[in-house]
Amino acid sequence: MDKLIDYKLIGKRVKEKRLNKQLTQEQVAEYLNISNEYMSKIENAKIEINLKRLGQLSVLLETPIEYFIAGVTIEAPAYKASELIKLLEDLSPKEKDVIYNVIEQIKKLRK
């Protein structure tokens, strides 16, 4: 698999949107004209989904294709940025401060 693209993250986002739309893997697989097993492999990053298939999912899930691919390039500065923000949303200000301090310490160690 391509080590520059985080297909696990793409699969996680596909699954999240599918569940938000209250669709089963079987329903999505039928729409895409693929097997249920293949759909499972997309969501579990066992295969590398192509842009055509991602575009079809985008239409079905009524989600811009950018949502699925933004921040999935491992070497990009925004890698997993939206996932980190989601994780922080439910934390208290004190917990966010702890996370901030940990990140600051990691950055200092890298210098």
C-alpha positions as CSV (number, residue, x, y, z in Angstrom):
1,M,0.0,0.0,0.0
2,D,1.0,3.6,-0.6
3,K,2.7,4.9,2.5
4,L,2.1,8.5,1.6
5,I,-1.7,8.3,1.8
6,D,-3.5,7.2,5.0
7,Y,-6.1,4.9,3.5
8,K,-7.2,3.9,7.0
9,L,-8.2,7.5,7.7
10,I,-10.1,7.6,4.4
11,G,-11.9,4.4,5.3
12,K,-12.7,5.8,8.8
13,R,-14.3,8.9,7.2
14,V,-16.3,6.8,4.7
15,K,-17.7,4.7,7.5
16,E,-18.5,7.7,9.7
17,K,-20.5,9.3,6.9
18,R,-22.2,6.0,5.9
19,L,-23.3,5.6,9.5
20,N,-24.5,9.2,9.7
21,K,-26.7,8.5,6.7
22,Q,-27.9,5.3,8.4
23,L,-26.8,3.2,5.5
24,T,-25.5,-0.3,5.7
25,Q,-22.4,-1.6,4.0
26,E,-24.7,-3.7,1.9
27,Q,-26.7,-0.7,0.7
28,V,-23.6,1.2,-0.2
29,A,-22.0,-1.8,-1.9
30,E,-25.2,-2.2,-4.0
31,Y,-25.1,1.4,-5.0
32,L,-21.5,1.1,-6.0
33,N,-22.1,-2.2,-7.7
34,I,-19.4,-3.9,-5.6
35,S,-19.4,-6.8,-3.1
36,N,-20.1,-6.3,0.6
37,E,-16.6,-7.7,1.2
38,Y,-15.1,-5.0,-1.1
39,M,-17.0,-2.3,0.8
40,S,-15.6,-3.6,4.1
41,K,-12.1,-3.6,2.7
42,I,-12.5,0.1,1.7
43,E,-13.6,1.0,5.3
44,N,-10.9,-1.1,6.8
45,A,-8.1,0.1,4.5
46,K,-7.4,-3.4,3.1
47,I,-7.5,-1.9,-0.4
48,E,-6.6,1.5,-1.9
49,I,-9.8,3.2,-3.0
50,N,-9.6,5.0,-6.3
51,L,-10.9,8.4,-7.1
52,K,-13.7,7.2,-9.3
53,R,-15.1,5.1,-6.4
54,L,-14.5,7.9,-3.9
55,G,-16.4,10.2,-6.2
56,Q,-19.3,7.8,-6.3
57,L,-19.3,7.6,-2.5
58,S,-19.2,11.4,-2.3
59,V,-22.4,11.6,-4.3
60,L,-24.2,8.9,-2.4
61,L,-23.1,10.2,1.0
62,E,-23.8,13.8,0.0
63,T,-20.3,14.8,1.1
64,P,-17.7,16.8,-0.8
65,I,-14.9,14.5,-2.0
66,E,-12.5,16.9,-0.3
67,Y,-13.8,15.7,3.1
68,F,-12.5,12.2,2.4
69,I,-9.1,13.3,1.1
70,A,-8.2,16.4,3.0
71,G,-5.4,15.8,5.5
72,V,-4.7,12.2,4.6
73,T,-1.3,12.8,3.1
74,I,1.0,11.6,5.8
75,E,3.8,14.2,5.1
76,A,1.4,17.1,4.8
77,P,1.3,19.7,7.6
78,A,-2.5,19.3,8.0
79,Y,-2.3,15.5,8.4
80,K,-5.1,14.4,10.7
81,A,-5.8,18.0,11.7
82,S,-9.6,17.6,11.6
83,E,-9.4,14.4,13.6
84,L,-7.3,16.1,16.2
85,I,-9.8,19.0,16.4
86,K,-12.7,16.5,16.9
87,L,-10.8,14.8,19.7
88,L,-10.3,18.1,21.5
89,E,-13.9,19.3,21.2
90,D,-15.2,17.4,24.3
91,L,-12.2,18.1,26.5
92,S,-12.3,20.6,29.3
93,P,-10.1,23.7,29.1
94,K,-7.7,22.1,31.6
95,E,-7.4,18.9,29.6
96,K,-6.8,20.9,26.4
97,D,-4.1,22.8,28.2
98,V,-2.4,19.5,29.2
99,I,-2.5,18.4,25.5
100,Y,-1.1,21.7,24.4
101,N,1.8,21.4,26.9
102,V,2.6,17.8,25.7
103,I,2.7,19.0,22.1
104,E,5.0,21.9,23.1
105,Q,7.3,19.5,24.9
106,I,7.5,17.2,21.9
107,K,8.3,20.1,19.6
108,K,11.1,21.2,22.0
109,L,12.6,17.7,22.0
110,R,12.8,17.7,18.2
111,K,15.0,20.8,18.1
